Amino acid sequence: MSRSEHILIVGGGIGGMTAAAATARQGFKVTLLESAPQFGEIGAGVTLSPNAMKGLDFIGVCEEVAAAGVEPVRQRLQHWSDGRTLVEMDRSTQRAKYGAPYVTIHRADLHELLTKAARKAGVDLRCGAGVVSSEGTTVTLADGSTVTGDVLVGADGVKSVIRERFETTPPHFTGHVAWRCLVPVTPELQGLSDLPGIIIGPGRMITRYNIRGSTAMNLVFFARQSGWTQEGWTTLADPQELRATYDGWCEDAQIMIEAACRNPMYKWAINARTALPGWVLEGRVTLLGDAAHAMTPFLGHGAACAIEDAVVLARALAATPDLGEGLRRYEAARHERASFIQAESNANADRMQGQDTDLFGLTQMKDEESLGLFTYDCRVVPV
């Protein structure tokens, strides 16, 4: 059904682009504003659990995304000092268990498919359109021009301009830093590629997974570290610092470290947000994704939450002729779950980087699957 209302979305990342496609497919007029000079994503990987893939099914790209990514068969957690397996997870049954696949994919490949879906749905996509302020449902761009919608959606990330209207507190440093790198799967990395997963240890961890037909591997090294608070994904890292941080770790860790040091590698401080009491302002302004609930990456659910937000927002707006009521329904359907995942992501860092990693997997394990996150279906949750 066609709707005359205009949905204005600020931010063209994974959450914003999904929201644009989803709301346009519900019949709304949609404009998306992105500050970058062109649409695209950084060179890094992202994990899409079955609950996220159900959201991508809502906009018609689930199988395209699965084909562009990798569906791992197994994953494992290893001990930092000797590399022994602590826990092995079977991922081969994800489609059968949850009705959707578990996928690892290059962010740029995912974003390209989302952008294609938004264009196909008729979204007015504008890049080079950085928003510097907003009032009501009108935004002012860097060039002084303005754009107005009937609903304003802030999907503009952890440093959201739109969120500033909800609170003035800036993002906070979480105490974690990360180094990221994409490496080709060479013969020395083949064994690690065949069985992706995470190496955990006191205050540090290393995660690895395949992308692009398992020809490349996404590596991320996490550590608790003070003195570095630069947020952003494009700061080149010092290889010697990475080597020193993981000195004494197992052979598998050293193989990945040396592979990373031979390729462009970036370091960033992990910033996050505290949970807001609500996501609706003035009955016409809302937030989604990192703008609403930026979290640490230790459950691998940041992108999944943004996708879920986007689909539920579109469904809630379409469920009632009153846009304000639609936004209230969106908030009611999403706020508790997103806040829970925010909190559990922080707790998981302590579980996976604690001092008792010798016992990890022998006591009750809490991860995104055991917490029940995979069963969620944003296509049908009540709105």
C-alpha positions as CSV (number, residue, x, y, z in Angstrom):
1,M,0.0,0.0,0.0
2,S,1.3,3.4,-0.9
3,R,1.8,6.0,1.8
4,S,2.2,9.7,1.3
5,E,4.3,10.3,4.4
6,H,8.0,11.1,4.0
7,I,10.6,9.2,6.0
8,L,13.9,11.0,6.3
9,I,16.9,8.8,7.3
10,V,20.2,10.3,8.4
11,G,23.1,7.8,7.9
12,G,23.7,5.3,5.1
13,G,25.4,2.5,6.9
14,I,24.1,-1.0,7.4
15,G,21.2,0.0,9.7
16,G,20.2,3.2,7.7
17,M,20.3,1.5,4.4
18,T,18.3,-1.5,5.6
19,A,15.7,0.9,7.1
20,A,15.5,2.8,3.9
21,A,14.8,-0.3,1.9
22,A,12.4,-1.7,4.4
23,T,10.3,1.5,4.8
24,A,10.2,2.1,1.1
25,R,9.0,-1.4,0.5
26,Q,6.1,-0.6,3.0
27,G,5.0,2.2,0.6
28,F,6.6,5.2,2.2
29,K,8.5,8.0,0.4
30,V,12.0,7.7,1.7
31,T,15.1,9.9,1.5
32,L,18.4,8.8,2.9
33,L,21.2,11.3,3.6
34,E,24.8,10.1,3.9
35,S,27.8,12.4,4.7
36,A,30.4,10.4,2.8
37,P,31.1,11.4,-0.8
38,Q,30.0,8.0,-2.0
39,F,28.1,5.0,-0.7
40,G,30.2,2.2,0.6
41,E,31.7,0.5,3.6
42,I,35.2,0.1,5.1
43,G,37.3,-3.0,4.4
44,A,36.3,-5.2,7.2
45,G,34.2,-8.2,7.9
46,V,30.9,-8.6,9.7
47,T,29.0,-11.5,11.2
48,L,25.3,-11.9,10.4
49,S,23.6,-14.4,12.7
50,P,20.3,-16.0,11.7
51,N,18.2,-13.3,13.4
52,A,20.0,-10.7,11.2
53,M,19.5,-12.7,8.1
54,K,15.7,-12.9,8.7
55,G,15.7,-9.1,8.6
56,L,17.6,-9.2,5.3
57,D,15.0,-11.6,4.1
58,F,12.3,-9.0,4.8
59,I,13.9,-6.7,2.2
60,G,14.6,-9.6,-0.2
61,V,18.3,-10.0,-0.1
62,C,18.9,-12.9,2.4
63,E,20.1,-15.4,-0.2
64,E,22.1,-12.9,-2.2
65,V,23.9,-12.0,1.0
66,A,24.5,-15.6,1.9
67,A,25.9,-16.2,-1.6
68,A,28.2,-13.3,-1.3
69,G,29.5,-14.4,2.1
70,V,30.5,-17.6,3.8
71,E,28.3,-20.0,5.9
72,P,30.8,-21.6,8.4
73,V,30.3,-25.2,9.3
74,R,32.1,-25.1,12.6
75,Q,33.7,-22.6,15.0
76,R,35.8,-23.0,18.0
77,L,37.2,-21.3,21.1
78,Q,40.9,-21.9,21.8
79,H,43.1,-21.3,24.9
80,W,45.6,-18.5,24.5
81,S,48.7,-20.3,25.8
82,D,48.6,-23.7,24.0
83,G,45.9,-23.3,21.4
84,R,43.8,-26.2,22.7
85,T,40.1,-26.3,21.9
86,L,37.9,-25.2,24.8
87,V,34.6,-25.2,23.0
88,E,33.6,-26.3,19.5
89,M,30.3,-25.0,18.0
90,D,28.4,-26.7,15.2
91,R,27.1,-24.1,12.7
92,S,26.1,-26.6,10.0
93,T,22.5,-26.8,11.3
94,Q,21.7,-23.0,11.5
95,R,19.2,-23.0,8.6
96,A,17.4,-26.0,10.0
97,K,17.3,-24.8,13.6
98,Y,16.5,-21.1,13.0
99,G,15.1,-20.8,9.5
100,A,18.0,-18.7,8.2
101,P,21.7,-19.0,7.7
102,Y,24.7,-17.8,9.8
103,V,26.9,-15.8,7.5
104,T,30.3,-14.0,7.6
105,I,30.8,-11.4,4.9
106,H,32.8,-8.4,3.8
107,R,31.1,-5.2,4.9
108,A,31.5,-3.7,1.5
109,D,29.8,-6.7,-0.2
110,L,26.9,-6.5,2.3
111,H,26.5,-2.7,1.8
112,E,26.5,-3.0,-2.0
113,L,23.5,-5.4,-1.8
114,L,21.7,-3.2,0.7
115,T,22.2,-0.1,-1.5
116,K,20.9,-2.1,-4.5
117,A,17.8,-3.1,-2.5
118,A,17.2,0.5,-1.4
119,R,17.5,1.8,-5.0
120,K,15.2,-0.9,-6.3
121,A,12.6,0.1,-3.6
122,G,12.7,3.7,-4.9
123,V,14.7,5.4,-2.1
124,D,16.1,8.8,-2.8
125,L,19.8,8.2,-1.9
126,R,21.9,11.3,-1.4
127,C,25.6,11.0,-0.6
128,G,27.8,14.0,0.2
129,A,24.9,15.2,2.4
130,G,26.4,15.6,5.9
131,V,23.9,16.7,8.5
132,V,25.2,19.3,11.0
133,S,22.0,20.0,13.0
134,S,18.3,19.3,13.2
135,E,15.1,20.8,14.5
136,G,11.8,19.1,14.5
137,T,12.0,16.8,11.5
138,T,14.1,19.2,9.5
139,V,17.8,18.7,9.1
140,T,20.4,21.3,8.0
141,L,23.2,20.1,5.8
142,A,26.8,21.2,5.7
143,D,26.2,23.4,2.7
144,G,23.4,25.2,4.5
145,S,20.5,23.6,2.7
146,T,17.7,21.9,4.6
147,V,15.6,18.7,4.1
148,T,12.3,18.0,5.9
149,G,10.4,14.7,6.4
150,D,7.4,13.7,8.3
151,V,9.6,11.3,10.4
152,L,13.3,11.8,11.2
153,V,15.4,8.7,11.8
154,G,18.9,9.0,13.2
155,A,20.9,6.1,11.9
156,D,24.2,8.1,11.9
157,G,26.3,5.9,14.2
158,V,28.0,6.2,17.5
159,K,28.7,9.9,17.0
160,S,25.2,10.6,15.9
161,V,24.2,14.2,15.4
162,I,20.5,13.3,15.8
163,R,21.2,11.6,19.2
164,E,22.6,14.9,20.6
165,R,18.9,16.0,20.9
166,F,18.3,13.0,23.2
167,E,21.4,13.6,25.4
168,T,24.5,15.7,25.3
169,T,26.8,13.0,26.8
170,P,29.4,11.9,24.2
171,P,30.3,8.3,23.5
172,H,32.6,6.8,26.2
173,F,35.7,4.7,25.8
174,T,35.1,1.2,26.9
175,G,38.6,0.3,27.9
176,H,39.1,-1.9,24.8
177,V,41.1,-1.4,21.7
178,A,41.1,-3.4,18.5
179,W,43.4,-4.1,15.6
180,R,41.7,-5.3,12.4
181,C,43.1,-6.7,9.2
182,L,42.0,-8.6,6.1
183,V,44.5,-11.3,4.9
184,P,44.5,-13.7,2.0
185,V,44.1,-17.4,3.0
186,T,47.6,-18.7,2.3
187,P,48.7,-22.3,2.9
188,E,50.0,-21.4,6.3
189,L,46.5,-20.1,7.2
190,Q,44.5,-22.9,5.7
191,G,44.0,-24.8,8.9
192,L,42.8,-21.7,10.7
193,S,40.5,-20.9,7.8
194,D,39.0,-24.4,7.9
195,L,38.1,-24.0,11.5
196,P,37.5,-20.3,12.3
197,G,36.8,-19.0,15.8
198,I,38.3,-17.1,18.7
199,I,41.4,-17.4,20.8
200,I,40.7,-16.1,24.4
201,G,43.0,-15.1,27.2
202,P,43.4,-12.7,30.1
203,G,42.5,-9.3,28.9
204,R,42.8,-10.2,25.2
205,M,41.3,-12.2,22.4
206,I,41.7,-12.8,18.7
207,T,38.8,-13.6,16.4
208,R,39.0,-14.9,12.8
209,Y,36.5,-15.8,10.1
210,N,36.3,-16.2,6.4
211,I,34.8,-13.9,3.7
212,R,34.6,-13.9,-0.1
213,G,34.4,-17.6,-0.7
214,S,37.0,-18.3,2.0
215,T,39.7,-16.7,-0.1
216,A,40.3,-14.1,2.6
217,M,40.1,-14.0,6.4
218,N,39.0,-11.2,8.7
219,L,41.2,-10.9,11.7
220,V,40.4,-8.7,14.8
221,F,42.7,-8.5,17.8
222,F,41.1,-7.1,21.0
223,A,42.9,-6.0,24.1
224,R,42.2,-4.0,27.3
225,Q,44.4,-1.0,27.0
226,S,44.5,2.5,28.4
227,G,46.0,5.6,26.8
228,W,44.5,5.2,23.4
229,T,41.0,6.6,22.7
230,Q,41.1,7.4,19.0
231,E,37.8,6.1,17.6
232,G,37.8,5.5,13.8
233,W,38.7,2.6,11.6
234,T,41.4,4.1,9.4
235,T,44.4,4.6,11.7
236,L,47.3,2.5,10.6
237,A,48.6,0.3,13.4
238,D,52.2,-0.4,14.5
239,P,53.0,-4.1,13.9
240,Q,55.5,-4.2,16.7
241,E,52.8,-3.1,19.2
242,L,50.6,-6.0,18.1
243,R,53.5,-8.5,18.4
244,A,54.3,-7.2,21.9
245,T,50.7,-7.3,23.1
246,Y,50.4,-11.0,22.2
247,D,53.9,-12.1,23.2
248,G,53.8,-15.6,24.6
249,W,50.5,-16.6,23.0
250,C,50.2,-19.9,21.1
251,E,51.5,-20.8,17.7
252,D,48.1,-20.2,16.0
253,A,48.0,-16.7,17.4
254,Q,51.6,-16.0,16.2
255,I,50.7,-17.2,12.7
256,M,47.8,-14.8,12.5
257,I,49.8,-11.9,14.0
258,E,52.6,-12.4,11.3
259,A,50.0,-12.5,8.6
260,A,48.4,-9.3,9.9
261,C,51.8,-7.6,10.0
262,R,52.3,-8.3,6.3
263,N,49.1,-6.5,5.4
264,P,47.5,-3.1,6.0
265,M,46.3,-3.1,9.6
266,Y,44.3,-0.6,11.5
267,K,43.8,0.2,15.2
268,W,40.8,1.8,16.9
269,A,39.4,2.5,20.3
270,I,36.1,0.9,21.0
271,N,33.6,3.5,22.0
272,A,30.0,2.8,23.1
273,R,26.9,4.5,24.5
274,T,24.9,3.9,27.6
275,A,21.3,2.8,27.1
276,L,18.8,5.6,26.6
277,P,15.5,5.5,28.5
278,G,13.6,6.1,25.2
279,W,14.2,6.5,21.5
280,V,11.3,8.8,20.5
281,L,11.4,12.6,20.7
282,E,8.6,15.0,19.9
283,G,6.6,12.1,18.5
284,R,8.4,12.3,15.1
285,V,12.1,11.7,15.8
286,T,13.7,8.4,16.5
287,L,17.1,6.5,16.5
288,L,18.3,3.1,15.4
289,G,21.4,1.1,15.3
290,D,24.6,2.5,16.9
291,A,22.9,5.9,17.3
292,A,20.4,4.3,19.6
293,H,22.5,1.6,21.3
294,A,26.2,1.6,20.3
295,M,27.7,-1.5,22.0
296,T,30.9,-3.4,22.3
297,P,31.5,-6.1,19.7
298,F,31.8,-9.0,22.1
299,L,28.5,-10.7,21.0
300,G,28.9,-9.9,17.3
301,H,25.5,-8.3,17.4
302,G,25.9,-4.6,16.5
303,A,24.9,-5.0,12.8
304,A,22.2,-7.6,13.7
305,C,20.6,-5.2,16.1
306,A,20.6,-2.4,13.5
307,I,19.0,-4.7,10.9
308,E,16.4,-5.8,13.5
309,D,15.7,-2.1,14.4
310,A,15.2,-1.2,10.7
311,V,12.7,-3.9,9.9
312,V,10.7,-3.4,13.1
313,L,10.6,0.3,12.5
314,A,9.3,-0.2,9.0
315,R,6.6,-2.6,10.2
316,A,5.6,-0.5,13.1
317,L,5.2,2.6,10.9
318,A,3.2,0.6,8.4
319,A,0.9,-0.9,11.1
320,T,-0.9,2.4,11.9
321,P,-1.9,5.6,10.1
322,D,-0.6,7.6,13.0
323,L,3.2,8.0,12.6
324,G,3.7,8.9,16.3
325,E,1.9,5.7,17.3
326,G,4.1,3.8,14.9
327,L,7.3,5.2,16.5
328,R,5.9,4.3,20.0
329,R,5.3,0.8,18.8
330,Y,8.8,0.5,17.4
331,E,10.3,1.7,20.7
332,A,8.1,-0.7,22.7
333,A,9.1,-3.6,20.5
334,R,12.8,-3.0,20.4
335,H,14.1,-1.1,23.4
336,E,14.2,-3.9,25.9
337,R,15.9,-6.4,23.6
338,A,18.5,-3.9,22.4
339,S,19.4,-2.7,25.9
340,F,19.7,-6.4,27.0
341,I,22.2,-7.1,24.1
342,Q,24.1,-3.9,25.0
343,A,24.6,-5.1,28.6
344,E,25.4,-8.7,27.6
345,S,28.0,-7.6,25.1
346,N,29.9,-5.8,27.9
347,A,29.5,-8.8,30.2
348,N,30.8,-11.1,27.4
349,A,34.1,-9.2,27.3
350,D,34.6,-10.1,30.9
351,R,33.7,-13.7,30.4
352,M,35.9,-14.2,27.4
353,Q,38.9,-12.1,28.6
354,G,38.8,-13.0,32.3
355,Q,41.4,-14.6,34.4
356,D,39.7,-18.0,34.4
357,T,40.0,-18.9,30.7
358,D,41.3,-22.4,31.7
359,L,37.7,-23.1,32.7
360,F,35.9,-21.4,29.8
361,G,33.5,-23.9,28.3
362,L,33.5,-26.1,31.4
363,T,31.2,-23.7,33.3
364,Q,27.9,-22.4,31.9
365,M,28.7,-20.7,28.6
366,K,26.9,-17.5,27.5
367,D,27.2,-16.5,23.9
368,E,24.7,-15.1,21.4
369,E,23.3,-18.5,20.7
370,S,23.0,-19.7,24.3
371,L,21.3,-16.4,25.2
372,G,18.6,-17.2,22.7
373,L,19.3,-14.3,20.4
374,F,19.1,-16.4,17.2
375,T,15.5,-17.3,17.7
376,Y,14.3,-13.7,17.3
377,D,12.4,-12.9,14.1
378,C,12.0,-9.2,13.4
379,R,9.6,-10.1,10.5
380,V,6.9,-11.2,12.8
381,V,7.4,-9.9,16.4
382,P,4.4,-8.0,17.5
383,V,4.3,-4.3,16.7
